[in-house]
Amino acid sequence: MDGRLIVSTRQRKVLALDDVVSDLEEGTGPTDCGGWLVDVCDALTDHSSEFIEQLHDKIIDLEDNLLDQQFHRVDSWLCCANN
């Protein structure tokens, strides 16, 4: 990294970098290395937060489904026990 060039390598596509590159192409991106680093960290945080929120929603859905299954089992057991 120097005043004009940033070289990076990656094993997988990093969507956060695509966001920063897109901003640079539109002329709204960072103007120096420090700004680039801040924008990359910002984009990484945004993407991580979105992923964590989606994961949290899936966990809540799984918990709800599990509780529904347990309720139906108990309800079925009570119906059978009363007969």
Secondary structure, DSSP 8 states (H G I E B T S, - for coil): --SS------SS--HHHHHHHHHHHHT-S-SSHHHHHHHHHHHHHHHHHHHHHHHHHHHHHHHHHHHHHHHHHHHHHHHHHH-
